[in-house]
Every structure is written in structure tokens, then in C-alpha cells.
Amino acid sequence: MSKRVSLLRMLPRRGERFGRATVAAVFLGVYALMCGSASAAPVPPAKELAQKTCGTLAARVDEVSGRGPLFLRSYDNSYAPGPTSEPALSNAAFTYDNALAIMALTACGQRDKALRIGEALLDAVSLDRAGWKGRLRNTYRAGAQKQRPIPPNGWWDAVGNHWGEDPYQVGTATGNVAWAGLALLTLGDATGEQRFRDGAVELARWVVEHTRDPRGPGGFNGGVQGFDDAPQPLTWKSTEHNTDLVALFAWLGKSSGKGSGDSSGDDFAGPEREARAFLDTLWTAGGDHFPIGTAPDGVTISTSTSGLDAQLWPLLLPKAPEAWRAALAYAERAHGADGGFDFNDDRDGMWVEGTAQAALAYRSVGRRGDADRLFGEILKEVSPGGYLYATRPQVLTTGLAIGPDSKTDDFLYYRRPHLGATAWAALAALGWNPFTGKAVP
């Protein structure tokens, strides 16, 4: 006897009084359940991506035992959750990635999990191993944070028989400080706790005191790099960094006076104007797009390469001129690659994090169909462990150098599962603007 007949016989006899049409409808419903979800409406790509990325981020926090402060590892191996084989990355928790994770978890409705990362970040702001106040290192050690000061990332070099550190990782990039400040402000708004805003104020003070540069287009330089006994100033200026600072200073200005303490007396309106003037100058120089920044002299506009984030992030600022939307069209022409977007304009492959940024930029200007197309591409890049791969190709060039001592453009991205890409995808899928702590219109 067929399964269909058996199911019909399971219906109560009084079903005959409902009429044949009703019996047929019941049968079709049961049959659909038996046959799976073939007739069900497909899950929208944004919703599917949000579910996957939010679930992964929440699970990664829960993997760290206890309820105390933690930082998440930035890179996994390609096969499952767990560290990579490279010593410099195996336990590295990049500050920028963890700031993004705070924002994404908040957007995901996982505030308690975001707070665990936020507490570690706030501790790092309060006390640095070299005595700096308000300075953050680019990278810390992943995992539960029980040591004070919180140590920057390092590893035992078995070949050289010594403790190893990386000059970039122990340095301080201005943009990373700004993103950490934005993450703390996100938690301040979510919890109503003044201490998070106070932490963001400390970071903003450090930037103003140590990276302000009135030369040429003004604005703020790249920060410092190198070991504590011989830090090197990064004298170039970045469009991306100054965009971050416009957002940070503006948010602090908007929230000033909401609490008590010495931070309420800080006025960041002047620094905001300086960072914004830098963007206006760069926009004028580019015509229909933003050049990546300046040369190390802090004056000469750099045209050596193009940066995707420099085109997209200004569009997320609350007071972004409509004319800046031309940068999105430029990004499509200069950075479009392999179904998504490349980091720079050599178009040698898809940068997953940047493609998520583009999806959020599309949503912010009302181009939801284009965002959904990108979400479909991003969904192809989920690794077995849940993080999104950083790139679609095995290696992706950026046209940038890691540091001032680099002899070539040695800043590369690899196809590794990446916390930053995962967090950006969550923000884009949820339509959450990290520069405002609110959903895009």
C-alpha cells in the first residue's frame, strides 16, 4: 500500500463532512511535510547570513569558559574551529576584529556576550604594560583575560629560543583605536553605563594628543609601530582612519553631557572638523572617489593604489553628502571582482570583508537588491568552523606595506577563516551601521 493511501486512512472519518476540498488540502499539507521544504519559500539571503554569523559569533564566546572578560581569536585553521599553524596568528586577537565582534553581537541581540569582549577592551584601555593611558595595541592574546595588564600577543620562538612579538601587533594604528572607541560607545548606548563612554573618551584623547597632524590636508596620521623601546611614528594619513575618527568624534559629541565625570568636559568638535576637512580635501582631489590617503610626508595625496574601504565607509557617516555616492560607482568599476569586491584596484579576487562592507553601503543608499546579491556571494564563503573566509582566492594583494621597514607591498590577505569578515557580514545582513549604533534607514 502506498504511503499516500496510508496517510489518507489516518484522517478521521468525520473529515467527510468537511467536503472533498478540505480533505485534499489536509492531505497536501501532510504530504508537503513528508517531502521536506521543497514548496516552502526560500530564506532571504540576508536572514540566512545573519543567522549563521550571529550563531557562530555567539558560540565562539561561549567556548571560552566562565563569564569573565575575553578576546576572540581572529583567525581559524581552514578545517574546523581552532588555531592556525602560524605562531604569530595562532593566538592573535586583533583589536579591530574584536571591536567589530562587540558591535555585531550587540546587533545580533547578544549583549551579554558582547559585554565579555567589551570588559576586556575596557581593561586594556585602562592599563597598558608600558604605562600608556588610552593606548591600545593592535593585537592581544585570545582567550580569557585574567592577567593585568592584558598582554599583547606573543609566542615562543622555538627556533630562536626566545619570546617573539610582531612590531605591527604591538603597535597602535589610529583606525583600530577609533574602532575600539566606537565599540565601547555601542556598549554605552546598549547598557546606559557611563564607564564605556569614558573609555571611548580616553581613546579619543590619545588619538588627538599623539596623531594630530596639521600638515597638508590636516587630519590625523597612522599612529605608531614597533617595540616599546623604539616606536616608529606612522606619518602617512589614511582616508579610512580619518573616516573612523569623524564617526568617533561625532558620536562623542552627540553623547556629551549624558553622564558625570571628567570625560563630560571633553570637546571633540574641533577634532571632528579636522578629520572631516581631511575627507573633503581628499574628495576634491579624487573627483569622483576618495584617494587612499597621503604619502609618508603627510602632505602629498597618494595615488599608488586604491582602497575599497576608503570609498565605502564615508557613505555610512551620518552627515555624508549625497555627492559622495559617486564613490560607490567608482568602487564598482575599480574594485569589482569575482562576484564581489577586491581590496584594491588590481581586481585579483574577492575580499569577503570588503564585500560585506559594500552590501551595507548598498543598503544605506537604498539598493537592497544589490545588497542581496552580495549576501548570496558571501554565503558561499562560510568555512567548516563557521567563520567566513577572509578571501575567495588563496592569496589577495592589497597594494600596501605592513610597516615602514617593508621593502615591498607585503600586506596580504589569505584564505583563512576570519573573525573580522564574519562580524562585518553580520552587521551588513542585519543592516547595522557601526558608525551610529543604529540600523540603516
C-alpha positions as CSV (number, residue, x, y, z in Angstrom):
1,M,0.0,0.0,0.0
2,S,1.4,3.4,-0.9
3,K,2.3,6.0,1.7
4,R,-0.3,8.3,0.3
5,V,-3.1,5.9,0.9
6,S,-1.9,5.2,4.4
7,L,-1.9,8.9,5.2
8,L,-5.4,9.3,3.9
9,R,-6.5,6.5,6.1
10,M,-5.1,8.3,9.1
11,L,-7.6,11.1,8.7
12,P,-10.7,10.9,10.9
13,R,-13.8,9.6,9.1
14,R,-15.7,12.8,10.1
15,G,-13.5,14.5,7.6
16,E,-16.0,13.5,5.0
17,R,-18.4,16.1,6.4
18,F,-15.8,18.9,5.7
19,G,-16.0,18.2,2.0
20,R,-13.6,16.8,-0.5
21,A,-11.7,20.1,-0.9
22,T,-10.9,20.2,2.8
23,V,-9.7,16.6,2.8
24,A,-7.5,17.4,-0.2
25,A,-6.0,20.4,1.5
26,V,-5.1,18.4,4.6
27,F,-3.6,15.7,2.5
28,L,-1.4,18.1,0.6
29,G,-0.2,19.7,3.8
30,V,0.8,16.4,5.3
31,Y,2.4,15.3,2.0
32,A,4.4,18.5,1.9
33,L,5.8,17.8,5.4
34,M,6.8,14.3,4.3
35,C,8.5,15.6,1.2
36,G,10.5,18.3,3.0
37,S,10.5,22.0,2.5
38,A,10.6,22.0,-1.3
39,S,7.5,24.1,-1.5
40,A,8.5,26.4,1.3
41,A,9.6,30.0,0.5
42,P,13.4,30.3,0.4
43,V,15.0,32.0,3.3
44,P,16.1,35.5,2.2
45,P,19.9,35.7,1.9
46,A,20.2,38.5,4.5
47,K,18.3,36.5,7.1
48,E,20.3,33.3,6.4
49,L,23.6,35.1,6.6
50,A,22.5,36.9,9.8
51,Q,21.5,33.6,11.4
52,K,24.8,31.9,10.5
53,T,27.1,34.7,11.5
54,C,25.3,35.6,14.7
55,G,25.2,31.9,15.7
56,T,28.9,31.5,15.1
57,L,29.9,34.6,17.0
58,A,27.8,33.7,20.0
59,A,29.2,30.1,20.0
60,R,32.8,31.4,19.9
61,V,32.2,33.5,23.0
62,D,30.6,30.5,24.8
63,E,33.6,28.4,24.0
64,V,35.7,30.5,26.4
65,S,34.8,29.1,29.8
66,G,33.5,31.3,32.6
67,R,31.8,34.7,32.4
68,G,34.8,37.0,32.6
69,P,36.5,39.2,30.0
70,L,37.8,37.7,26.8
71,F,39.1,38.3,23.4
72,L,38.3,36.2,20.4
73,R,40.9,34.6,18.2
74,S,40.9,36.4,14.8
75,Y,41.9,33.5,12.6
76,D,41.0,29.8,12.5
77,N,42.5,27.0,10.5
78,S,40.7,26.1,7.4
79,Y,39.1,22.9,8.6
80,A,37.4,23.4,12.0
81,P,37.4,25.9,14.9
82,G,40.9,26.1,16.3
83,P,44.2,28.0,15.9
84,T,46.2,28.2,12.7
85,S,49.6,26.7,12.5
86,E,51.4,30.1,12.1
87,P,52.8,31.1,15.6
88,A,52.1,34.8,15.1
89,L,48.5,34.2,14.3
90,S,47.6,31.1,16.3
91,N,46.5,33.0,19.4
92,A,46.2,36.5,18.0
93,A,43.1,38.6,18.8
94,F,43.2,41.7,16.7
95,T,41.7,44.7,18.4
96,Y,39.8,45.8,15.2
97,D,38.3,42.3,14.8
98,N,37.1,42.2,18.4
99,A,35.7,45.7,18.2
100,L,33.6,44.5,15.2
101,A,32.6,41.4,17.2
102,I,31.2,43.7,20.0
103,M,29.2,45.6,17.5
104,A,27.9,42.6,15.7
105,L,26.9,40.7,18.8
106,T,25.1,43.8,20.0
107,A,23.3,43.9,16.7
108,C,22.5,40.2,17.0
109,G,20.8,40.7,20.3
110,Q,23.6,39.0,22.2
111,R,24.5,41.9,24.5
112,D,25.8,39.8,27.4
113,K,28.3,38.1,25.0
114,A,29.3,41.5,23.6
115,L,30.0,42.7,27.1
116,R,32.5,39.9,27.8
117,I,34.7,41.3,25.0
118,G,33.9,44.9,26.0
119,E,35.1,44.3,29.5
120,A,38.5,43.1,28.2
121,L,38.7,46.0,25.8
122,L,37.9,48.5,28.7
123,D,40.6,46.8,30.8
124,A,43.1,47.2,28.0
125,V,42.3,50.9,27.7
126,S,42.8,51.5,31.4
127,L,46.2,49.9,31.8
128,D,49.0,49.3,29.3
129,R,52.2,47.4,30.0
130,A,54.3,50.4,29.1
131,G,52.3,52.8,31.3
132,W,50.3,54.5,28.5
133,K,46.8,55.6,29.3
134,G,44.3,55.3,26.5
135,R,46.6,53.5,24.2
136,L,45.6,50.1,22.7
137,R,47.8,47.6,21.0
138,N,46.8,46.3,17.6
139,T,46.7,42.7,18.9
140,Y,46.2,40.9,22.2
141,R,46.3,37.3,23.2
142,A,43.0,35.5,22.6
143,G,41.0,33.7,25.3
144,A,40.0,34.6,28.9
145,Q,41.7,37.7,30.2
146,K,43.0,37.1,33.7
147,Q,46.3,38.9,33.6
148,R,46.8,42.7,34.2
149,P,47.9,44.5,32.2
150,I,46.4,42.5,29.4
151,P,49.3,41.3,27.4
152,P,49.8,42.0,23.7
153,N,50.1,38.9,21.5
154,G,53.3,37.0,21.6
155,W,54.6,33.4,21.1
156,W,57.6,31.2,22.0
157,D,60.1,31.1,19.1
158,A,61.4,27.5,19.3
159,V,64.0,28.1,16.6
160,G,65.5,31.2,18.2
161,N,64.7,30.1,21.7
162,H,63.2,33.4,22.7
163,W,59.8,35.1,23.2
164,G,58.6,36.6,19.9
165,E,56.5,39.6,19.2
166,D,55.5,41.4,16.0
167,P,56.2,45.1,15.5
168,Y,52.8,45.7,14.0
169,Q,50.9,43.7,16.6
170,V,52.4,45.6,19.5
171,G,52.0,48.9,17.7
172,T,48.9,51.2,17.7
173,A,47.1,52.0,14.5
174,T,44.9,55.1,14.7
175,G,42.0,53.4,12.9
176,N,42.0,50.5,15.3
177,V,41.8,52.9,18.3
178,A,38.8,54.6,16.7
179,W,37.0,51.3,16.1
180,A,37.6,50.3,19.7
181,G,36.1,53.6,20.8
182,L,33.1,53.1,18.6
183,A,32.6,49.6,20.1
184,L,32.7,51.0,23.6
185,L,30.2,53.7,22.7
186,T,28.0,50.9,21.3
187,L,28.1,49.2,24.7
188,G,27.5,52.5,26.4
189,D,24.3,53.1,24.5
190,A,23.2,49.4,25.0
191,T,23.8,49.4,28.7
192,G,23.5,53.0,29.8
193,E,26.8,52.7,31.6
194,Q,28.9,55.8,31.6
195,R,32.2,53.8,32.0
196,F,32.1,52.7,28.4
197,R,31.8,56.2,27.2
198,D,34.6,57.2,29.5
199,G,36.8,54.5,27.9
200,A,36.0,55.8,24.5
201,V,36.9,59.3,25.6
202,E,40.3,58.1,26.8
203,L,40.9,56.6,23.3
204,A,39.9,59.8,21.6
205,R,42.2,61.8,23.8
206,W,45.1,59.5,22.9
207,V,44.4,60.0,19.2
208,V,44.2,63.8,19.5
209,E,47.4,64.0,21.6
210,H,49.5,61.6,19.6
211,T,48.4,61.6,16.0
212,R,47.1,65.0,15.2
213,D,49.0,66.5,12.1
214,P,48.1,69.9,10.7
215,R,50.4,69.5,7.6
216,G,48.9,69.5,4.2
217,P,45.2,68.3,4.3
218,G,45.4,68.2,8.1
219,G,43.7,65.4,9.9
220,F,45.4,62.5,11.8
221,N,48.3,60.2,11.0
222,G,48.6,56.5,11.1
223,G,49.8,56.0,14.7
224,V,52.9,54.2,15.9
225,Q,54.5,50.9,15.2
226,G,57.4,48.9,16.7
227,F,58.6,47.7,20.0
228,D,58.2,49.7,23.2
229,D,61.9,50.8,23.3
230,A,61.9,52.2,19.8
231,P,58.4,53.0,18.5
232,Q,58.2,54.5,15.0
233,P,55.7,57.1,14.1
234,L,53.5,56.4,11.1
235,T,53.5,59.7,9.3
236,W,51.2,58.9,6.4
237,K,47.5,59.7,6.7
238,S,44.6,57.4,5.8
239,T,41.2,58.2,4.4
240,E,39.9,55.2,6.2
241,H,41.3,56.3,9.6
242,N,40.0,59.8,9.3
243,T,36.6,58.5,8.4
244,D,36.6,56.4,11.6
245,L,37.6,59.4,13.6
246,V,34.8,61.6,12.2
247,A,32.4,58.9,13.4
248,L,34.0,58.6,16.8
249,F,34.3,62.3,17.5
250,A,30.7,62.9,16.2
251,W,29.3,60.2,18.4
252,L,31.2,61.5,21.5
253,G,29.8,65.0,20.7
254,K,26.3,63.7,20.4
255,S,26.6,61.9,23.7
256,S,28.4,64.6,25.7
257,G,26.8,65.7,28.9
258,K,24.9,62.5,29.4
259,G,26.9,61.4,32.4
260,S,29.2,62.8,35.0
261,G,33.0,62.6,35.5
262,D,35.8,64.5,33.8
263,S,35.0,63.0,30.4
264,S,31.9,65.1,30.1
265,G,34.2,68.2,29.8
266,D,35.9,67.0,26.6
267,D,35.0,68.8,23.4
268,F,35.8,66.8,20.3
269,A,34.0,69.2,17.9
270,G,37.4,70.6,16.7
271,P,39.0,67.2,16.0
272,E,35.8,66.1,14.2
273,R,36.1,69.2,11.9
274,E,39.7,68.4,11.3
275,A,39.1,64.8,10.3
276,R,36.1,65.8,8.2
277,A,38.1,68.5,6.4
278,F,40.7,65.9,5.5
279,L,37.9,63.8,3.9
280,D,36.6,66.9,2.0
281,T,40.1,67.7,0.7
282,L,40.7,64.1,-0.4
283,W,37.3,64.0,-2.1
284,T,38.1,67.1,-4.1
285,A,41.4,65.6,-5.1
286,G,39.8,62.4,-6.3
287,G,36.9,64.0,-8.1
288,D,34.5,61.0,-8.0
289,H,36.2,58.9,-5.4
290,F,38.4,59.1,-2.3
291,P,42.2,58.6,-2.7
292,I,43.6,56.2,-0.1
293,G,45.4,58.9,1.9
294,T,48.7,60.6,1.8
295,A,52.4,59.7,1.4
296,P,54.6,59.5,4.5
297,D,55.2,63.2,4.2
298,G,51.6,63.7,5.4
299,V,51.0,66.2,2.5
300,T,51.2,64.5,-0.9
301,I,48.0,62.8,-2.0
302,S,48.8,59.1,-2.6
303,T,47.6,57.6,-6.0
304,S,49.7,54.5,-5.8
305,T,46.8,52.2,-5.1
306,S,43.1,52.5,-4.3
307,G,41.3,51.3,-1.1
308,L,37.8,49.9,-1.1
309,D,37.0,50.9,2.5
310,A,38.0,54.4,1.7
311,Q,35.1,54.5,-0.9
312,L,32.5,52.8,1.3
313,W,32.9,53.9,4.9
314,P,32.4,57.6,4.3
315,L,28.9,56.8,3.0
316,L,28.0,55.4,6.4
317,L,28.7,58.7,8.2
318,P,25.5,60.5,9.5
319,K,26.2,63.7,7.5
320,A,27.6,62.1,4.3
321,P,26.9,64.4,1.3
322,E,24.8,62.7,-1.4
323,A,27.6,63.5,-3.9
324,W,29.8,61.0,-2.2
325,R,27.6,58.2,-3.5
326,A,29.7,58.5,-6.7
327,A,32.4,56.7,-4.8
328,L,30.2,53.6,-4.8
329,A,30.0,53.7,-8.6
330,Y,33.8,54.1,-8.7
331,A,34.2,51.1,-6.4
332,E,32.1,49.0,-8.8
333,R,34.4,50.0,-11.6
334,A,37.8,49.9,-9.9
335,H,37.2,47.2,-7.3
336,G,34.5,44.9,-8.6
337,A,35.9,41.3,-8.8
338,D,34.6,37.7,-8.9
339,G,31.1,38.5,-7.8
340,G,32.1,40.9,-5.1
341,F,34.8,43.5,-4.4
342,D,38.6,43.5,-4.2
343,F,40.6,45.3,-1.5
344,N,42.4,47.4,-4.2
345,D,42.1,48.1,-7.8
346,D,44.1,45.3,-9.3
347,R,40.9,43.2,-9.0
348,D,42.7,39.9,-8.3
349,G,39.9,38.4,-6.3
350,M,37.1,38.9,-3.8
351,W,37.8,40.3,-0.4
352,V,34.9,38.9,1.7
353,E,35.0,41.6,4.5
354,G,35.0,44.4,1.9
355,T,32.2,42.7,0.0
356,A,30.1,42.8,3.2
357,Q,31.0,46.4,3.7
358,A,29.7,47.1,0.1
359,A,26.5,45.2,0.9
360,L,25.9,47.5,3.9
361,A,26.8,50.6,1.8
362,Y,24.2,49.4,-0.8
363,R,21.6,49.1,2.0
364,S,22.4,52.5,3.3
365,V,21.6,54.1,-0.1
366,G,18.5,52.0,-0.6
367,R,19.9,49.5,-3.1
368,R,18.6,46.4,-1.3
369,G,18.6,44.2,-4.4
370,D,22.4,44.8,-4.9
371,A,23.0,44.0,-1.3
372,D,21.0,40.7,-1.5
373,R,23.1,39.7,-4.5
374,L,26.3,40.2,-2.4
375,F,24.8,38.3,0.5
376,G,24.4,35.4,-1.8
377,E,28.0,35.5,-2.7
378,I,29.1,35.9,0.9
379,L,27.2,32.8,1.9
380,K,29.4,30.8,-0.4
381,E,32.4,31.7,1.9
382,V,31.3,30.1,5.2
383,S,34.1,27.8,6.4
384,P,33.6,24.4,8.1
385,G,34.1,26.1,11.5
386,G,31.6,28.8,10.9
387,Y,33.8,31.9,10.4
388,L,33.8,33.4,6.9
389,Y,36.9,33.1,4.8
390,A,38.8,36.3,4.5
391,T,39.2,35.9,0.8
392,R,37.9,33.9,-2.1
393,P,41.3,33.3,-3.7
394,Q,44.1,31.7,-1.7
395,V,46.1,35.0,-1.6
396,L,44.9,38.6,-2.1
397,T,47.1,41.6,-2.6
398,T,46.3,45.0,-1.1
399,G,49.0,47.2,-2.6
400,L,50.0,48.2,0.9
401,A,53.1,47.6,3.1
402,I,52.8,46.1,6.6
403,G,55.1,48.7,8.1
404,P,57.7,51.5,7.5
405,D,60.5,49.0,7.2
406,S,58.8,46.9,4.5
407,K,60.7,46.8,1.1
408,T,57.6,45.6,-0.9
409,D,53.9,45.7,-0.8
410,D,53.8,42.8,1.7
411,F,50.4,43.3,3.3
412,L,48.5,40.3,2.0
413,Y,45.2,38.6,2.9
414,Y,44.9,34.8,2.8
415,R,42.0,32.4,2.5
416,R,41.7,31.8,6.3
417,P,38.5,31.8,8.4
418,H,38.4,35.3,9.8
419,L,36.5,36.9,12.7
420,G,36.5,40.3,11.1
421,A,34.9,39.1,7.9
422,T,32.3,37.2,9.9
423,A,31.4,40.3,12.1
424,W,31.2,42.6,9.1
425,A,28.8,40.1,7.4
426,A,26.6,40.0,10.4
427,L,26.5,43.9,10.5
428,A,25.6,44.0,6.8
429,A,23.0,41.3,7.0
430,L,21.3,43.0,9.9
431,G,21.6,46.5,8.4
432,W,23.5,47.8,11.4
433,N,25.6,50.9,10.9
434,P,28.7,50.7,13.2
435,F,29.3,54.4,12.9
436,T,25.9,55.2,14.6
437,G,25.0,52.1,16.5
438,K,21.7,52.0,14.7
439,A,20.0,50.3,11.8
440,V,20.3,52.0,8.4
441,P,17.1,53.6,7.2
